[in-house]
Amino acid sequence: MDARMIVLAPVDGDPRIQEFALRPLIITTIDRKGKIKKFLHIEKHEAACDLCRGLIALMRRKLGERTRGCAIIMNGRLVQIICRECRKRFWVWA
């Protein structure tokens, strides 16, 4: 059985997590012949909680307007970004 390592890291303290949270969303639609039909490139300017969709502060200076967030990292891969309230509600042991 594989051992899993779960880490909760504050979003506003790590520039790598901030960069990941703000990566653009790229959606590509391909037809049956394998040709690109549509290509959407959507820039993200804010991060949202994956559970409640509340806005998360990516930098400490924006903490007054938004809530603090945590990144859930499993085995070195970022899985979710959640707000402090959802962390307290669903990750009671953390």
Backbone as CSV, one residue per row, in Angstrom:
resi,resn,N_x,N_y,N_z,CA_x,CA_y,CA_z,C_x,C_y,C_z
1,MET,0.844,-1.174,0.000,0.000,0.000,0.000,0.895,1.244,0.000
2,ASP,0.556,2.204,-0.820,1.331,3.442,-0.905,1.009,4.368,0.251
3,ALA,2.048,4.987,0.782,1.844,5.997,1.821,1.579,7.330,1.145
4,ARG,0.595,8.044,1.627,0.260,9.343,1.052,0.629,10.436,2.022
5,MET,1.201,11.474,1.489,1.580,12.612,2.305,0.667,13.780,1.938
6,ILE,-0.056,14.304,2.926,-0.961,15.429,2.701,-0.414,16.634,3.446
7,VAL,-0.275,17.752,2.736,0.259,18.983,3.314,-0.749,20.100,3.088
8,LEU,-1.002,20.903,4.114,-1.805,22.110,3.979,-0.841,23.296,4.033
9,ALA,-0.761,24.065,2.964,0.163,25.194,2.902,-0.629,26.485,2.715
10,PRO,-0.277,27.552,3.437,-0.975,28.832,3.243,-0.695,29.393,1.841
11,VAL,-1.752,29.830,1.180,-1.628,30.333,-0.189,-0.861,31.651,-0.235
12,ASP,-1.083,32.509,0.750,-0.471,33.836,0.703,1.002,33.830,1.104
13,GLY,1.572,32.679,1.427,2.963,32.635,1.850,3.911,32.000,0.858
14,ASP,3.396,31.385,-0.208,4.250,30.660,-1.141,4.027,31.145,-2.569
15,PRO,5.037,31.763,-3.195,4.867,32.272,-4.565,4.585,31.183,-5.596
16,ARG,5.038,29.953,-5.366,4.766,28.868,-6.322,3.289,28.517,-6.336
17,ILE,2.667,28.516,-5.157,1.233,28.223,-5.083,0.440,29.373,-5.694
18,GLN,0.871,30.609,-5.462,0.201,31.766,-6.061,0.254,31.679,-7.581
19,GLU,1.414,31.316,-8.118,1.567,31.195,-9.573,0.646,30.115,-10.124
20,PHE,0.562,28.971,-9.426,-0.316,27.890,-9.870,-1.779,28.311,-9.833
21,ALA,-2.173,29.022,-8.776,-3.563,29.443,-8.626,-3.983,30.419,-9.719
22,LEU,-3.042,31.185,-10.240,-3.368,32.187,-11.262,-3.065,31.735,-12.689
23,ARG,-2.692,30.473,-12.871,-2.451,29.993,-14.236,-3.723,30.131,-15.067
24,PRO,-3.572,30.521,-16.333,-4.772,30.654,-17.169,-5.415,29.301,-17.450
25,LEU,-6.712,29.344,-17.651,-7.483,28.150,-17.993,-7.518,28.051,-19.516
26,ILE,-7.097,26.916,-20.054,-7.066,26.728,-21.507,-8.014,25.580,-21.857
27,ILE,-9.006,25.891,-22.704,-9.985,24.899,-23.137,-9.875,24.755,-24.648
28,THR,-9.660,23.530,-25.102,-9.528,23.263,-26.533,-10.614,22.275,-26.945
29,THR,-11.350,22.607,-28.006,-12.370,21.717,-28.546,-11.845,21.162,-29.870
30,ILE,-11.877,19.837,-29.996,-11.349,19.181,-31.201,-12.481,18.416,-31.870
31,ASP,-12.555,18.512,-33.222,-13.593,17.772,-33.935,-13.158,16.322,-34.160
32,ARG,-13.998,15.546,-34.830,-13.723,14.116,-35.022,-12.503,13.851,-35.900
33,LYS,-12.143,14.808,-36.724,-10.988,14.633,-37.605,-9.678,14.992,-36.901
34,GLY,-9.780,15.471,-35.682,-8.584,15.819,-34.926,-8.124,17.251,-35.109
35,LYS,-8.959,18.076,-35.755,-8.607,19.475,-35.958,-9.191,20.325,-34.837
36,ILE,-8.461,21.358,-34.470,-8.919,22.249,-33.411,-10.105,23.060,-33.909
37,LYS,-11.221,22.943,-33.187,-12.437,23.653,-33.544,-12.502,24.991,-32.808
38,LYS,-12.280,24.967,-31.501,-12.285,26.178,-30.671,-11.108,26.131,-29.713
39,PHE,-10.620,27.320,-29.367,-9.530,27.426,-28.416,-9.807,28.636,-27.527
40,LEU,-10.024,28.386,-26.235,-10.285,29.474,-25.292,-9.125,29.599,-24.318
41,HIS,-8.660,30.815,-24.127,-7.585,31.113,-23.177,-8.151,32.119,-22.190
42,ILE,-8.428,31.675,-20.963,-9.086,32.514,-19.972,-8.089,32.856,-18.875
43,GLU,-7.785,34.138,-18.737,-6.880,34.600,-17.687,-7.626,34.635,-16.360
44,LYS,-6.943,34.262,-15.282,-7.533,34.329,-13.947,-6.841,35.452,-13.181
45,HIS,-7.633,36.285,-12.532,-7.087,37.395,-11.766,-7.306,37.218,-10.271
46,GLU,-8.103,36.220,-9.917,-8.399,35.947,-8.516,-8.448,34.432,-8.314
47,ALA,-8.267,34.027,-7.072,-8.402,32.605,-6.736,-9.693,32.420,-5.951
48,ALA,-10.344,31.300,-6.167,-11.597,30.996,-5.459,-11.466,29.655,-4.757
49,CYS,-12.176,29.523,-3.649,-12.211,28.273,-2.901,-12.880,27.208,-3.772
50,ASP,-12.287,26.026,-3.841,-12.850,24.946,-4.645,-14.128,24.368,-4.056
51,LEU,-14.406,24.645,-2.789,-15.593,24.089,-2.149,-16.763,25.071,-2.094
52,CYS,-16.499,26.329,-1.700,-17.610,27.282,-1.543,-17.559,28.440,-2.539
53,ARG,-16.518,28.515,-3.355,-16.330,29.567,-4.369,-16.094,30.960,-3.778
54,GLY,-15.731,31.041,-2.506,-15.384,32.321,-1.896,-14.025,32.787,-2.381
55,LEU,-13.820,34.097,-2.464,-12.550,34.641,-2.933,-11.460,34.468,-1.884
56,ILE,-10.259,34.136,-2.357,-9.118,33.889,-1.482,-8.041,34.921,-1.764
57,ALA,-7.436,35.445,-0.700,-6.350,36.410,-0.831,-5.079,35.671,-1.248
58,LEU,-4.459,36.113,-2.337,-3.218,35.499,-2.786,-2.000,36.219,-2.217
59,MET,-2.193,37.434,-1.734,-1.097,38.190,-1.140,-1.542,38.735,0.209
60,ARG,-0.613,38.879,1.107,-0.952,39.315,2.466,-1.584,40.704,2.493
61,ARG,-1.247,41.558,1.565,-1.811,42.921,1.580,-3.296,42.945,1.229
62,LYS,-3.819,41.867,0.644,-5.241,41.799,0.286,-6.067,41.042,1.315
63,LEU,-5.496,40.747,2.462,-6.212,39.971,3.480,-7.424,40.698,4.039
64,GLY,-7.435,42.030,3.997,-8.575,42.773,4.516,-9.835,42.555,3.704
65,GLU,-9.698,42.389,2.382,-10.860,42.258,1.499,-11.298,40.807,1.313
66,ARG,-10.366,39.869,1.459,-10.664,38.464,1.186,-10.205,37.595,2.343
67,THR,-10.599,36.352,2.307,-10.222,35.419,3.369,-8.887,34.754,3.052
68,ARG,-8.289,34.200,4.058,-7.030,33.478,3.905,-7.331,32.086,3.366
69,GLY,-6.428,31.526,2.576,-6.663,30.211,1.993,-5.520,29.255,2.223
70,CYS,-5.804,27.974,1.997,-4.803,26.918,2.113,-4.811,26.102,0.832
71,ALA,-3.634,25.630,0.459,-3.516,24.714,-0.667,-3.366,23.311,-0.104
72,ILE,-4.123,22.366,-0.636,-4.002,20.966,-0.231,-3.077,20.293,-1.235
73,ILE,-1.954,19.791,-0.732,-0.937,19.168,-1.590,-0.826,17.703,-1.185
74,MET,-1.048,16.811,-2.154,-0.929,15.367,-1.902,0.191,14.817,-2.767
75,ASN,1.160,14.186,-2.127,2.293,13.587,-2.837,2.958,14.557,-3.807
76,GLY,3.117,15.791,-3.393,3.810,16.788,-4.210,2.962,17.444,-5.283
77,ARG,1.679,17.138,-5.375,0.797,17.731,-6.392,-0.288,18.539,-5.716
78,LEU,-0.503,19.747,-6.200,-1.545,20.606,-5.649,-2.903,20.062,-6.081
79,VAL,-3.757,19.756,-5.112,-5.047,19.122,-5.393,-6.183,20.138,-5.344
80,GLN,-6.236,20.950,-4.288,-7.312,21.926,-4.109,-6.777,23.163,-3.423
81,ILE,-7.514,24.255,-3.612,-7.279,25.473,-2.850,-8.586,25.766,-2.127
82,ILE,-8.515,25.858,-0.801,-9.724,26.063,-0.003,-9.547,27.249,0.938
83,CYS,-10.666,27.844,1.332,-10.620,28.979,2.254,-10.516,28.482,3.696
84,ARG,-10.256,29.390,4.601,-10.079,29.040,6.012,-11.357,28.434,6.610
85,GLU,-12.521,28.968,6.239,-13.784,28.456,6.772,-14.038,27.013,6.325
86,CYS,-13.775,26.700,5.062,-13.962,25.323,4.578,-12.929,24.383,5.193
87,ARG,-11.724,24.881,5.446,-10.708,24.055,6.109,-11.177,23.674,7.504
88,LYS,-11.760,24.627,8.219,-12.259,24.341,9.564,-13.452,23.390,9.527
89,ARG,-14.286,23.511,8.491,-15.489,22.701,8.396,-15.195,21.261,7.955
90,PHE,-14.317,21.097,6.930,-14.104,19.780,6.346,-12.792,19.116,6.752
91,TRP,-11.818,19.885,7.195,-10.516,19.337,7.592,-10.326,19.607,9.081
92,VAL,-11.173,19.065,9.897,-11.187,19.336,11.340,-9.861,18.960,12.003
93,TRP,-9.243,17.887,11.579,-8.010,17.409,12.187,-6.796,18.243,11.820
94,ALA,-6.897,19.102,10.820,-5.717,19.868,10.359,-5.625,21.203,11.048
